[in-house]
Amino acid sequence: MAVLPFPDRTAAGTQLAKELGKYGKQKNTIILSLVRGGVVTGRALADALSLPLYPYIVRKLGHPEDREYAMGALAEGGATYMDDATMQMCGIGWEDMQPIIKEETEELRRRKKAYLVEARPPLEGKTIILTDDGAATGATLFAGIEDLKNAKVKKIVVALPVCPPDTAAKLGKQVDETVFLATPTPFHAVGLWYGDFPQVEDSEVLQLLSK
């Protein structure tokens, strides 16, 4: 179990690499990091394991009145994950989500272009380490996992510094392998488990990806 809080996203990625040593320099293995914060964690992980790092674009679909509260997510390959139970609990229907889906689809397209996603190698047949700086509901990861399965990757490994126990259990049922450094409860939010958790800007993402 990791000592919490993590100093920052880079330290978390470095710790995560210690649990993924068997993948170091492994052929046909790549790291996909969710943009934006996940790219900082992913850069440290990629450097430690000598593996290539690429961005993966997924957009959270938030509650119409509280966009931080995830109802689901959109992934760059077209997968849409909706948490039906949460939507029903909140009294939110598909029609309520349509304006948000439209807005986030446009932002997803912008980010795909900004981060040169088209320059990434084909994913089919690859072992994918899918990472982020953490997860609360896991909505963005579930959308990304569906995308990767549709892309016919060989193996999916979800690697996270921190997430709640129930999300960890759900993710474990969807992929080949999971690595979690910490699964604290009560969880509340990812940022609470970091000493330093600043907003990550596009310029920093591009700098990290260009290394």
Backbone as a printed PyTorch tensor [residue, N CA C, xyz], in Angstrom:
tensor([[[  0.8490,  -1.1970,   0.0000],
         [  0.0000,   0.0000,   0.0000],
         [  0.8820,   1.2430,   0.0000]],

        [[  0.5610,   2.1840,  -0.8640],
         [  1.3410,   3.4060,  -0.9750],
         [  1.1010,   4.3220,   0.2180]],

        [[  2.0940,   5.1430,   0.5140],
         [  1.9570,   6.1650,   1.5500],
         [  1.2730,   7.3730,   0.9280]],

        [[  0.1370,   7.7520,   1.4870],
         [ -0.6300,   8.8700,   0.9610],
         [ -0.4680,  10.0900,   1.8670]],

        [[ -0.5370,  11.3040,   1.2960],
         [ -0.7610,  11.5760,  -0.1300],
         [  0.5140,  11.4140,  -0.9590]],

        [[  0.3550,  11.1970,  -2.2820],
         [  1.4830,  11.2370,  -3.1960],
         [  1.9860,  12.6770,  -3.2570]],

        [[  3.2980,  12.8860,  -3.3550],
         [  3.8020,  14.2560,  -3.4650],
         [  3.2210,  14.9920,  -4.6780]],

        [[  3.2210,  14.2980,  -5.8250],
         [  2.6700,  14.8830,  -7.0490],
         [  2.4440,  13.7630,  -8.0620]],

        [[  1.9850,  14.1270,  -9.2600],
         [  1.6720,  13.1110, -10.2820],
         [  2.9170,  12.3700, -10.7590]],

        [[  4.0450,  13.0630, -10.8390],
         [  5.2860,  12.4240, -11.2860],
         [  5.7370,  11.3630, -10.2920]],

        [[  5.6870,  11.6970,  -9.0220],
         [  6.0610,  10.7230,  -7.9850],
         [  5.1490,   9.5080,  -8.0270]],

        [[  3.8630,   9.7380,  -8.2730],
         [  2.9150,   8.6250,  -8.3580],
         [  3.2480,   7.7080,  -9.5340]],

        [[  3.6060,   8.3020, -10.6700],
         [  3.9720,   7.5070, -11.8400],
         [  5.2350,   6.6950, -11.6110]],

        [[  6.1920,   7.2890, -10.9100],
         [  7.4460,   6.5900, -10.5960],
         [  7.1810,   5.3980,  -9.6800]],

        [[  6.2910,   5.5800,  -8.6920],
         [  5.9230,   4.4710,  -7.8080],
         [  5.1780,   3.3760,  -8.5680]],

        [[  4.3230,   3.8010,  -9.4760],
         [  3.5360,   2.8500, -10.2690],
         [  4.4560,   1.9630, -11.1150]],

        [[  5.5300,   2.5470, -11.6160],
         [  6.4730,   1.7980, -12.4580],
         [  7.0950,   0.6280, -11.7140]],

        [[  7.2690,   0.7640, -10.4100],
         [  7.8690,  -0.3160,  -9.6150],
         [  6.9880,  -1.5630,  -9.5930]],

        [[  5.6780,  -1.3700,  -9.7800],
         [  4.7410,  -2.4960,  -9.7990],
         [  4.5560,  -3.0750, -11.2010]],

        [[  5.1390,  -2.4180, -12.1900],
         [  4.9470,  -2.8360, -13.5820],
         [  6.2730,  -3.1800, -14.2550]],

        [[  7.2640,  -3.5000, -13.4420],
         [  8.6030,  -3.7500, -13.9520],
         [  8.6900,  -4.8150, -15.0370]],

        [[  7.8000,  -5.8060, -14.9860],
         [  7.8590,  -6.9010, -15.9750],
         [  7.5770,  -6.4150, -17.3910]],

        [[  6.9730,  -5.2160, -17.5140],
         [  6.6720,  -4.6780, -18.8410],
         [  7.7830,  -3.7790, -19.3760]],

        [[  8.8300,  -3.5680, -18.5900],
         [  9.9150,  -2.6920, -19.0200],
         [ 10.5500,  -3.1410, -20.3170]],

        [[ 10.6520,  -2.2060, -21.2660],
         [ 11.2720,  -2.4300, -22.5880],
         [ 10.6150,  -3.5610, -23.3690]],

        [[  9.3990,  -3.9360, -22.9960],
         [  8.7270,  -5.0530, -23.6640],
         [  8.2130,  -4.6290, -25.0490]],

        [[  8.5470,  -5.4290, -26.0250],
         [  8.1570,  -5.1270, -27.3990],
         [  6.6310,  -5.1650, -27.5440]],

        [[  6.1220,  -4.2690, -28.3890],
         [  4.6840,  -4.1770, -28.6620],
         [  3.8470,  -3.7840, -27.4380]],

        [[  4.5050,  -3.1520, -26.4650],
         [  3.7910,  -2.6090, -25.3070],
         [  3.8960,  -1.0930, -25.3350]],

        [[  2.7580,  -0.4150, -25.1920],
         [  2.7670,   1.0400, -25.1500],
         [  1.9190,   1.5330, -23.9850]],

        [[  2.2320,   2.7360, -23.5490],
         [  1.4710,   3.3720, -22.4840],
         [  0.5420,   4.4080, -23.1020]],

        [[ -0.7350,   4.3110, -22.7660],
         [ -1.7120,   5.3130, -23.1730],
         [ -2.1680,   6.0500, -21.9230]],

        [[ -1.9840,   7.3580, -21.9170],
         [ -2.3610,   8.1690, -20.7590],
         [ -3.5530,   9.0450, -21.0920]],

        [[ -4.5170,   9.0640, -20.1780],
         [ -5.6650,   9.9370, -20.3670],
         [ -5.2280,  11.3920, -20.1970]],

        [[ -5.6430,  12.2120, -21.1380],
         [ -5.3090,  13.6340, -21.1310],
         [ -6.2930,  14.3580, -20.2000]],

        [[ -5.8350,  15.3010, -19.3420],
         [ -4.5070,  15.8590, -19.3530],
         [ -3.6350,  15.3080, -18.2170]],

        [[ -4.1890,  15.2910, -16.9870],
         [ -3.3910,  14.9430, -15.8240],
         [ -2.6770,  13.6050, -15.9220]],

        [[ -3.3060,  12.6570, -16.5920],
         [ -2.7080,  11.3380, -16.7260],
         [ -1.4090,  11.3240, -17.5000]],

        [[ -1.1940,  12.3320, -18.3380],
         [  0.0410,  12.3780, -19.1330],
         [  1.2490,  12.6580, -18.2400]],

        [[  1.0720,  13.4060, -17.1530],
         [  2.1760,  13.6530, -16.2260],
         [  2.5670,  12.3420, -15.5360]],

        [[  1.5760,  11.6130, -15.0510],
         [  1.8200,  10.3040, -14.4470],
         [  2.4050,   9.3410, -15.4710]],

        [[  1.8280,   9.3510, -16.6850],
         [  2.2800,   8.4560, -17.7470],
         [  3.7000,   8.7210, -18.1930]],

        [[  4.1250,  10.0000, -18.1840],
         [  5.4930,  10.3370, -18.5860],
         [  6.5010,   9.7000, -17.6330]],

        [[  6.2380,   9.7980, -16.3370],
         [  7.1330,   9.1880, -15.3470],
         [  7.1520,   7.6730, -15.4880]],

        [[  5.9940,   7.1000, -15.7360],
         [  5.8750,   5.6480, -15.9150],
         [  6.6270,   5.1910, -17.1640]],

        [[  6.4500,   5.9270, -18.2490],
         [  7.1150,   5.5810, -19.5150],
         [  8.6310,   5.7020, -19.4080]],

        [[  9.1030,   6.7440, -18.7440],
         [ 10.5470,   6.9360, -18.5830],
         [ 11.1620,   5.8080, -17.7660]],

        [[ 10.4660,   5.4100, -16.7030],
         [ 10.9910,   4.3610, -15.8260],
         [ 11.0140,   2.9990, -16.5050]],

        [[ 10.0410,   2.7380, -17.3750],
         [  9.9260,   1.4280, -18.0280],
         [ 10.5190,   1.4020, -19.4420]],

        [[ 11.0070,   2.5480, -19.8990],
         [ 11.5390,   2.6660, -21.2700],
         [ 10.5250,   2.1930, -22.3090]],

        [[  9.3030,   2.7120, -22.1760],
         [  8.2150,   2.3880, -23.1050],
         [  7.7000,   3.6630, -23.7620]],

        [[  7.1620,   3.5460, -24.9800],
         [  6.6000,   4.7260, -25.6400],
         [  5.3040,   5.1900, -24.9770]],

        [[  5.1160,   6.5050, -24.9470],
         [  3.9340,   7.1150, -24.3410],
         [  3.1320,   7.8620, -25.3950]],

        [[  1.8200,   7.6330, -25.3880],
         [  0.9240,   8.3490, -26.2930],
         [ -0.3100,   8.8170, -25.5170]],

        [[ -0.9430,   9.8860, -26.0080],
         [ -2.1530,  10.3650, -25.3360],
         [ -3.3610,   9.5380, -25.7100]],

        [[ -4.3290,   9.4950, -24.8120],
         [ -5.6240,   8.9070, -25.1440],
         [ -6.6930,   9.8970, -24.7180]],

        [[ -7.5690,  10.2180, -25.6580],
         [ -8.5360,  11.2900, -25.4330],
         [ -9.8920,  10.7150, -25.0290]],

        [[-10.3070,  11.0380, -23.8250],
         [-11.6150,  10.6450, -23.3140],
         [-12.2070,  11.8550, -22.5940]],

        [[-13.5020,  12.0940, -22.7970],
         [-14.1560,  13.2450, -22.1820],
         [-15.2720,  12.7950, -21.2510]],

        [[-15.2260,  13.3130, -20.0370],
         [-16.2770,  13.0170, -19.0640],
         [-17.5820,  13.6910, -19.4760]],

        [[-18.6850,  12.9880, -19.3050],
         [-20.0140,  13.5440, -19.5290],
         [-20.6220,  13.8160, -18.1580]],

        [[-20.5970,  15.0860, -17.7540],
         [-21.0250,  15.4420, -16.4130],
         [-22.5120,  15.7360, -16.3030]],

        [[-22.9940,  15.7340, -15.0860],
         [-24.3810,  16.0980, -14.7660],
         [-24.6500,  17.5090, -15.3030]],

        [[-25.8270,  17.7450, -15.9000],
         [-26.1260,  19.0730, -16.4640],
         [-25.9550,  20.2230, -15.4800]],

        [[-26.1480,  19.9610, -14.1860],
         [-26.0440,  21.0350, -13.1890],
         [-24.7550,  20.9600, -12.3650]],

        [[-23.9590,  19.9280, -12.5740],
         [-22.6840,  19.7710, -11.8720],
         [-21.7680,  18.9470, -12.7680]],

        [[-21.0200,  19.6350, -13.6280],
         [-20.2680,  18.9450, -14.6710],
         [-19.1340,  18.0700, -14.1430]],

        [[-18.7550,  18.2530, -12.8850],
         [-17.7240,  17.4040, -12.3010],
         [-18.2750,  16.0320, -11.8970]],

        [[-19.5930,  15.9320, -11.7920],
         [-20.2300,  14.6850, -11.3690],
         [-20.5300,  13.8430, -12.6100]],

        [[-19.7670,  12.7770, -12.7920],
         [-19.8090,  12.0120, -14.0440],
         [-21.0680,  11.1710, -14.1920]],

        [[-21.7080,  11.3240, -15.3620],
         [-22.8090,  10.4490, -15.7650],
         [-22.3050,   9.3850, -16.7490]],

        [[-21.1450,   9.6510, -17.3290],
         [-20.5780,   8.7490, -18.3250],
         [-19.3750,   9.3910, -18.9780]],

        [[-18.9870,   8.8910, -20.1480],
         [-17.8200,   9.4270, -20.8390],
         [-17.8410,   9.0420, -22.3140]],

        [[-17.1260,   9.8410, -23.1130],
         [-16.9180,   9.5870, -24.5450],
         [-15.4480,   9.2830, -24.7700]],

        [[-15.1410,   8.3040, -25.5910],
         [-13.7530,   7.9970, -25.9230],
         [-13.4800,   8.3250, -27.3900]],

        [[-12.2080,   8.5510, -27.6950],
         [-11.8130,   9.0500, -29.0100],
         [-12.2000,   8.1350, -30.1690]],

        [[-12.3110,   6.8350, -29.9150],
         [-12.6510,   5.9030, -30.9900],
         [-14.1370,   5.7720, -31.2410]],

        [[-14.9390,   6.4640, -30.4330],
         [-16.3860,   6.4510, -30.6460],
         [-17.1880,   5.7710, -29.5550]],

        [[-16.5200,   5.0930, -28.6120],
         [-17.2540,   4.4210, -27.5370],
         [-17.8850,   5.4530, -26.6010]],

        [[-19.1250,   5.1770, -26.1990],
         [-19.8240,   6.0240, -25.2290],
         [-20.2520,   5.1580, -24.0560]],

        [[-19.7730,   5.5160, -22.8660],
         [-20.1540,   4.7940, -21.6520],
         [-21.1000,   5.6810, -20.8490]],

        [[-22.2600,   5.1570, -20.4780],
         [-23.1900,   5.8800, -19.6210],
         [-23.4900,   5.0280, -18.3900]],

        [[-23.4240,   5.6600, -17.2290],
         [-23.7130,   4.9770, -15.9700],
         [-25.2220,   5.0460, -15.7360]],

        [[-25.9190,   4.0310, -16.2070],
         [-27.3840,   4.0390, -16.1520],
         [-27.9140,   4.1600, -14.7250]],

        [[-27.2680,   3.4850, -13.7880],
         [-27.7290,   3.5160, -12.4020],
         [-27.6220,   4.9210, -11.8190]],

        [[-26.5040,   5.5870, -12.1040],
         [-26.3120,   6.9510, -11.5990],
         [-27.2800,   7.9190, -12.2620]],

        [[-27.4970,   7.7580, -13.5630],
         [-28.4480,   8.6120, -14.2680],
         [-29.8490,   8.4610, -13.6930]],

        [[-30.2390,   7.2200, -13.4460],
         [-31.5720,   6.9520, -12.9050],
         [-31.7060,   7.5420, -11.4910]],

        [[-30.6600,   7.3920, -10.6950],
         [-30.6700,   7.9180,  -9.3300],
         [-30.8200,   9.4460,  -9.3220]],

        [[-30.2170,  10.0770, -10.3270],
         [-30.2560,  11.5440, -10.4150],
         [-31.4540,  12.0640, -11.2140]],

        [[-32.2420,  11.1540, -11.7640],
         [-33.3780,  11.5720, -12.5620],
         [-32.9800,  12.2110, -13.8760]],

        [[-31.8590,  11.7630, -14.4350],
         [-31.3350,  12.3150, -15.6900],
         [-31.5930,  11.3270, -16.8300]],

        [[-32.1630,  11.8250, -17.9290],
         [-32.4230,  10.9920, -19.1000],
         [-31.4600,  11.3170, -20.2350]],

        [[-31.4700,  10.4870, -21.2870],
         [-30.6070,  10.7000, -22.4450],
         [-30.8210,  12.0760, -23.0590]],

        [[-32.0850,  12.5000, -23.0840],
         [-32.3700,  13.8040, -23.7010],
         [-31.7030,  14.9440, -22.9330]],

        [[-31.5630,  14.7920, -21.6130],
         [-30.8930,  15.8130, -20.8000],
         [-29.4010,  15.8850, -21.1100]],

        [[-28.8530,  14.7720, -21.5590],
         [-27.4030,  14.6930, -21.7890],
         [-26.9910,  15.1140, -23.1950]],

        [[-27.9390,  15.2360, -24.1160],
         [-27.5880,  15.5040, -25.5180],
         [-26.7520,  16.7770, -25.7110]],

        [[-27.0980,  17.9160, -25.0740],
         [-26.2550,  19.1150, -25.2570],
         [-24.8310,  18.9110, -24.7450]],

        [[-24.6960,  18.1480, -23.6620],
         [-23.3730,  17.8990, -23.0920],
         [-22.5820,  16.9650, -23.9970]],

        [[-23.2360,  15.9450, -24.5310],
         [-22.5710,  15.0250, -25.4560],
         [-22.0660,  15.7860, -26.6840]],

        [[-22.8900,  16.6940, -27.2040],
         [-22.4910,  17.4910, -28.3740],
         [-21.2750,  18.3620, -28.0500]],

        [[-21.3270,  19.0440, -26.9040],
         [-20.2250,  19.9230, -26.5000],
         [-18.9320,  19.1410, -26.3070]],

        [[-19.0180,  18.0120, -25.6280],
         [-17.8130,  17.2340, -25.3390],
         [-17.2770,  16.5270, -26.5840]],

        [[-18.1410,  16.2030, -27.5230],
         [-17.6850,  15.6240, -28.7930],
         [-16.8190,  16.6300, -29.5440]],

        [[-17.2360,  17.8860, -29.5210],
         [-16.4510,  18.9410, -30.1800],
         [-15.1010,  19.1370, -29.4950]],

        [[-15.0930,  19.1040, -28.1520],
         [-13.8390,  19.2530, -27.4170],
         [-12.9330,  18.0430, -27.6490]],

        [[-13.5180,  16.8650, -27.7640],
         [-12.7410,  15.6560, -28.0330],
         [-12.0480,  15.7700, -29.3970]],

        [[-12.7750,  16.2610, -30.3880],
         [-12.1830,  16.4530, -31.7250],
         [-11.0220,  17.4500, -31.6600]],

        [[-11.2160,  18.5360, -30.9080],
         [-10.1620,  19.5500, -30.7820],
         [ -8.9040,  18.9400, -30.1770]],

        [[ -9.0970,  18.1530, -29.1380],
         [ -7.9380,  17.5640, -28.4650],
         [ -7.2410,  16.5150, -29.3250]],

        [[ -7.9940,  15.7450, -30.0840],
         [ -7.3790,  14.7660, -30.9890],
         [ -6.4480,  15.4630, -31.9690]],

        [[ -6.8870,  16.6120, -32.4550],
         [ -6.0640,  17.3790, -33.3920],
         [ -4.8780,  18.0190, -32.6750]],

        [[ -5.1280,  18.6070, -31.4980],
         [ -4.0780,  19.3000, -30.7480],
         [ -2.9530,  18.3670, -30.3280]],

        [[ -3.3090,  17.1370, -29.9640],
         [ -2.3120,  16.1980, -29.4500],
         [ -1.8180,  15.2080, -30.5060]],

        [[ -2.1350,  15.4880, -31.7620],
         [ -1.6100,  14.6970, -32.8960],
         [ -1.8760,  13.2030, -32.7240]],

        [[ -3.0970,  12.8700, -32.3330],
         [ -3.4620,  11.4730, -32.1010],
         [ -3.2990,  10.6310, -33.3660]],

        [[ -3.5180,  11.2520, -34.5230],
         [ -3.4220,  10.5030, -35.7810],
         [ -2.0130,   9.9780, -36.0310]],

        [[ -1.0160,  10.5800, -35.3860],
         [  0.3750,  10.1520, -35.5830],
         [  0.7280,   8.9160, -34.7510]],

        [[ -0.1870,   8.4980, -33.9130],
         [  0.0560,   7.3350, -33.0530],
         [  0.0300,   6.0540, -33.8850]],

        [[  0.8550,   5.0570, -33.5480],
         [  0.8370,   3.7980, -34.2960],
         [ -0.4730,   3.0470, -34.0790]],

        [[ -0.8150,   2.1170, -34.9800],
         [ -2.0290,   1.3030, -34.7970],
         [ -1.9760,   0.5530, -33.4660]],

        [[ -3.1320,   0.4090, -32.8300],
         [ -3.1860,  -0.2380, -31.5170],
         [ -3.4430,  -1.7410, -31.5930]],

        [[ -3.9320,  -2.2120, -32.7140],
         [ -4.2700,  -3.6250, -32.8460],
         [ -3.0690,  -4.5130, -32.5470]],

        [[ -3.2940,  -5.5180, -31.6900],
         [ -2.2430,  -6.4720, -31.3600],
         [ -1.2600,  -6.0090, -30.2970]],

        [[ -1.4340,  -4.7980, -29.7770],
         [ -0.5120,  -4.2520, -28.7840],
         [ -0.9800,  -4.5830, -27.3560]],

        [[ -0.0100,  -4.6410, -26.4480],
         [ -0.3180,  -4.6480, -25.0200],
         [ -0.3970,  -3.1970, -24.5860]],

        [[ -1.5210,  -2.8130, -23.9920],
         [ -1.7590,  -1.4260, -23.6190],
         [ -1.7590,  -1.2750, -22.1110]],

        [[ -0.9040,  -0.3820, -21.6060],
         [ -0.9860,   0.0430, -20.2120],
         [ -1.7550,   1.3600, -20.2160]],

        [[ -2.9800,   1.3200, -19.7280],
         [ -3.8610,   2.4890, -19.7180],
         [ -3.7780,   3.1290, -18.3430]],

        [[ -3.3770,   4.4050, -18.3000],
         [ -3.1380,   5.0350, -17.0070],
         [ -3.7300,   6.4280, -16.9220]],

        [[ -3.8940,   6.8830, -15.6900],
         [ -4.3620,   8.2380, -15.3910],
         [ -3.7850,   8.5900, -14.0210]],

        [[ -4.0320,   9.8050, -13.5510],
         [ -3.5270,  10.1670, -12.2250],
         [ -4.3980,   9.6140, -11.1030]],

        [[ -5.5100,   8.9960, -11.4820],
         [ -6.4250,   8.3960, -10.5290],
         [ -7.8080,   8.3150, -11.1360]],

        [[ -8.7290,   7.7100, -10.4080],
         [-10.1040,   7.5910, -10.9000],
         [-11.0540,   7.6410,  -9.7180]],

        [[-12.1980,   8.2710,  -9.9220],
         [-13.2530,   8.2690,  -8.9010],
         [-14.3200,   7.2650,  -9.3070]],

        [[-15.1590,   7.6250, -10.2610],
         [-16.1760,   6.6860, -10.7640],
         [-15.6070,   5.7320, -11.8020]],

        [[-14.5140,   6.1420, -12.4630],
         [-13.9320,   5.3120, -13.5170],
         [-14.6060,   5.4720, -14.8660]],

        [[-15.5230,   6.4240, -15.0050],
         [-16.2950,   6.5680, -16.2430],
         [-15.4050,   6.7250, -17.4710]],

        [[-14.3930,   7.5940, -17.3750],
         [-13.5300,   7.8170, -18.5400],
         [-12.7470,   6.5550, -18.8920]],

        [[-12.3190,   5.8190, -17.8830],
         [-11.5860,   4.5750, -18.1370],
         [-12.4770,   3.5180, -18.7810]],

        [[-13.7270,   3.4100, -18.3300],
         [-14.6320,   2.4190, -18.9160],
         [-14.8730,   2.7020, -20.4000]],

        [[-15.0060,   3.9840, -20.7520],
         [-15.1680,   4.3470, -22.1650],
         [-13.9120,   4.0000, -22.9460]],

        [[-12.7460,   4.3040, -22.3750],
         [-11.4860,   3.9860, -23.0360],
         [-11.2810,   2.4900, -23.2140]],

        [[-11.6540,   1.7160, -22.2090],
         [-11.5170,   0.2540, -22.2890],
         [-12.3770,  -0.3040, -23.4210]],

        [[-13.6030,   0.1840, -23.5410],
         [-14.4760,  -0.2780, -24.6330],
         [-13.8610,   0.0490, -25.9850]],

        [[-13.2970,   1.2540, -26.0910],
         [-12.6140,   1.6770, -27.3120],
         [-11.4740,   0.7180, -27.6640]],

        [[-10.6520,   0.3980, -26.6680],
         [ -9.4800,  -0.4450, -26.9040],
         [ -9.8770,  -1.8660, -27.2890]],

        [[-10.9450,  -2.3660, -26.6960],
         [-11.4270,  -3.6920, -27.0880],
         [-11.8830,  -3.6820, -28.5470]],

        [[-12.5470,  -2.6060, -28.9410],
         [-12.9830,  -2.4770, -30.3410],
         [-11.7880,  -2.3780, -31.2880]],

        [[-10.6590,  -1.8590, -30.7700],
         [ -9.4450,  -1.7200, -31.5860],
         [ -8.6510,  -3.0200, -31.6740]],

        [[ -9.1520,  -4.0750, -30.9980],
         [ -8.5400,  -5.4090, -31.0450],
         [ -7.0990,  -5.4190, -30.4980]],

        [[ -6.9110,  -4.7510, -29.3640],
         [ -5.5960,  -4.8180, -28.7280],
         [ -5.4150,  -6.2090, -28.1270]],

        [[ -4.1620,  -6.5760, -27.8700],
         [ -3.8520,  -7.9190, -27.3470],
         [ -4.1860,  -8.0330, -25.8620]],

        [[ -3.8370,  -7.0000, -25.0980],
         [ -3.9820,  -7.0520, -23.6470],
         [ -4.1770,  -5.6430, -23.1090]],

        [[ -5.0490,  -5.4870, -22.1050],
         [ -5.2640,  -4.1880, -21.4680],
         [ -4.8910,  -4.2900, -19.9920]],

        [[ -3.9630,  -3.4290, -19.5830],
         [ -3.5650,  -3.3180, -18.1810],
         [ -3.9540,  -1.9190, -17.7120]],

        [[ -4.8200,  -1.8170, -16.7250],
         [ -5.1640,  -0.5170, -16.1390],
         [ -4.2650,  -0.2920, -14.9320]],

        [[ -3.5310,   0.8260, -14.9460],
         [ -2.5900,   1.1350, -13.8680],
         [ -2.8990,   2.5210, -13.3050]],

        [[ -3.2520,   2.5840, -12.0300],
         [ -3.6460,   3.8430, -11.3950],
         [ -2.9560,   4.0130, -10.0440]],

        [[ -2.5490,   5.2170,  -9.7220],
         [ -2.0320,   5.4620,  -8.3780],
         [ -3.1070,   5.2850,  -7.3100]],

        [[ -4.3380,   5.7520,  -7.6100],
         [ -5.3590,   5.7490,  -6.5600],
         [ -6.7670,   5.7040,  -7.1600]],

        [[ -7.6450,   4.9510,  -6.5170],
         [ -9.0650,   4.9210,  -6.8780],
         [ -9.8200,   4.2510,  -5.7330]],

        [[-11.1290,   4.4370,  -5.6300],
         [-11.8910,   3.7890,  -4.5600],
         [-12.0270,   2.2870,  -4.7810]],

        [[-12.2620,   1.5200,  -3.7430],
         [-12.3320,   0.0600,  -3.8550],
         [-13.3910,  -0.4380,  -4.8370]],

        [[-14.5750,   0.1890,  -4.8640],
         [-15.6230,  -0.3000,  -5.7600],
         [-15.2570,  -0.0880,  -7.2190]],

        [[-14.6230,   1.0540,  -7.5260],
         [-14.1660,   1.3020,  -8.8980],
         [-13.0770,   0.3160,  -9.2830]],

        [[-12.1670,   0.0340,  -8.3460],
         [-11.0960,  -0.9400,  -8.6040],
         [-11.6800,  -2.3020,  -8.9510]],

        [[-12.7030,  -2.7170,  -8.2180],
         [-13.3340,  -4.0150,  -8.4670],
         [-14.0090,  -4.0630,  -9.8300]],

        [[-14.6950,  -2.9850, -10.1980],
         [-15.3780,  -2.9320, -11.4980],
         [-14.3780,  -2.9400, -12.6450]],

        [[-13.2870,  -2.2030, -12.4930],
         [-12.2620,  -2.1730, -13.5450],
         [-11.6240,  -3.5500, -13.7090]],

        [[-11.4300,  -4.2360, -12.5910],
         [-10.8140,  -5.5540, -12.6380],
         [-11.5980,  -6.5690, -13.4410]],

        [[-12.9060,  -6.3600, -13.5270],
         [-13.7620,  -7.2690, -14.2960],
         [-13.7340,  -6.9800, -15.7920]],

        [[-13.1800,  -5.8300, -16.1710],
         [-13.2410,  -5.3980, -17.5680],
         [-11.9430,  -5.5860, -18.3410]],

        [[-10.8280,  -5.7850, -17.6280],
         [ -9.5290,  -5.8190, -18.3060],
         [ -8.7280,  -7.0510, -17.8850]],

        [[ -7.5660,  -7.2340, -18.5220],
         [ -6.7370,  -8.4140, -18.2700],
         [ -5.9710,  -8.3190, -16.9530]],

        [[ -5.5920,  -7.0910, -16.5840],
         [ -4.7900,  -6.9160, -15.3710],
         [ -5.0030,  -5.5020, -14.8400]],

        [[ -4.9570,  -5.3600, -13.5250],
         [ -5.0250,  -4.0420, -12.9060],
         [ -3.9040,  -3.8880, -11.8850]],

        [[ -3.4140,  -2.6500, -11.7630],
         [ -2.4280,  -2.3110, -10.7380],
         [ -2.8940,  -1.0140, -10.0820]],

        [[ -3.1740,  -1.0740,  -8.7790],
         [ -3.5930,   0.1030,  -8.0130],
         [ -2.6520,   0.2430,  -6.8210]],

        [[ -2.0750,   1.4160,  -6.6510],
         [ -1.1850,   1.6290,  -5.5180],
         [ -1.9620,   1.8210,  -4.2190]],

        [[ -3.1400,   2.4320,  -4.3220],
         [ -3.9390,   2.6880,  -3.1210],
         [ -5.4180,   2.7170,  -3.4840]],

        [[ -6.2420,   2.1530,  -2.5940],
         [ -7.7000,   2.1640,  -2.7830],
         [ -8.3610,   2.6290,  -1.4810]],

        [[ -8.1720,   3.8980,  -1.1290],
         [ -8.6750,   4.4010,   0.1470],
         [-10.1900,   4.5950,   0.1600]],

        [[-10.7470,   4.5650,   1.3590],
         [-12.1720,   4.8500,   1.5440],
         [-12.3580,   5.5430,   2.8960]],

        [[-13.2060,   6.5750,   2.9730],
         [-13.9620,   7.1870,   1.8770],
         [-13.0340,   7.9050,   0.9030]],

        [[-13.4700,   8.0160,  -0.3470],
         [-12.5800,   8.4880,  -1.3980],
         [-12.7450,   9.9820,  -1.7160]],

        [[-13.9400,  10.4020,  -2.0220],
         [-14.3100,  11.7910,  -2.3360],
         [-13.7760,  12.2600,  -3.6990]],

        [[-12.4530,  12.5050,  -3.8370],
         [-11.9180,  13.0370,  -5.0970],
         [-10.4450,  12.6850,  -5.2360]],

        [[ -9.9810,  12.5420,  -6.4830],
         [ -8.5890,  12.1580,  -6.7620],
         [ -7.6080,  13.1580,  -6.1550]],

        [[ -7.8830,  14.4420,  -6.3300],
         [ -6.9450,  15.4740,  -5.8960],
         [ -6.6410,  15.4730,  -4.4140]],

        [[ -7.5350,  14.9160,  -3.5980],
         [ -7.3220,  14.8780,  -2.1490],
         [ -6.1520,  13.9780,  -1.7650]],

        [[ -5.7650,  13.0890,  -2.6820],
         [ -4.7190,  12.1150,  -2.3680],
         [ -3.3560,  12.5350,  -2.9050]],

        [[ -3.2370,  13.8100,  -3.2510],
         [ -1.9780,  14.3840,  -3.7370],
         [ -1.6200,  15.6240,  -2.9160]],

        [[ -0.3240,  15.7680,  -2.6260],
         [  0.1320,  16.9830,  -1.9730],
         [  0.0780,  18.1620,  -2.9240]],

        [[  0.4870,  17.9320,  -4.1640],
         [  0.4960,  18.9740,  -5.1970],
         [ -0.2920,  18.4350,  -6.3940]],

        [[ -1.3750,  19.1080,  -6.7650],
         [ -2.2680,  18.5990,  -7.8180],
         [ -2.7800,  19.7730,  -8.6740]],

        [[ -1.8490,  20.4470,  -9.3810],
         [ -2.2450,  21.6160, -10.1620],
         [ -2.9900,  21.2360, -11.4390]],

        [[ -3.7060,  22.2060, -11.9860],
         [ -4.3300,  22.0380, -13.3030],
         [ -3.2240,  21.8500, -14.3380]],

        [[ -3.4050,  20.9060, -15.2550],
         [ -2.4150,  20.6570, -16.3100],
         [ -2.9170,  21.2970, -17.6000]],

        [[ -2.0690,  22.1210, -18.2120],
         [ -2.4500,  22.8450, -19.4270],
         [ -2.0040,  22.0850, -20.6820]],

        [[ -2.6010,  22.4420, -21.8200],
         [ -2.2570,  21.8160, -23.0980],
         [ -0.7590,  21.8950, -23.3820]],

        [[ -0.1550,  23.0420, -23.0930],
         [  1.2760,  23.2480, -23.3940],
         [  2.1550,  22.2530, -22.6460]],

        [[  1.7980,  21.9710, -21.3910],
         [  2.5750,  21.0010, -20.6170],
         [  2.3900,  19.5970, -21.1670]],

        [[  1.1610,  19.2540, -21.5570],
         [  0.8960,  17.9350, -22.1490],
         [  1.7540,  17.7400, -23.3920]],

        [[  1.7770,  18.7350, -24.2700],
         [  2.5260,  18.6220, -25.5190],
         [  4.0200,  18.5050, -25.2510]],

        [[  4.5060,  19.2340, -24.2490],
         [  5.9180,  19.1570, -23.8890],
         [  6.2740,  17.7580, -23.3880]],

        [[  5.4210,  17.1950, -22.5480],
         [  5.6840,  15.8610, -21.9970],
         [  5.6330,  14.7920, -23.0890]],

        [[  4.7060,  14.9460, -24.0320],
         [  4.5610,  13.9530, -25.0980],
         [  5.7090,  14.0270, -26.1070]],

        [[  6.3490,  15.1830, -26.2090],
         [  7.4050,  15.3610, -27.2070],
         [  8.7390,  14.7980, -26.7540]],

        [[  8.8430,  14.4240, -25.4560],
         [ 10.1340,  13.9040, -24.9480],
         [ 10.4760,  12.5800, -25.5990]]])
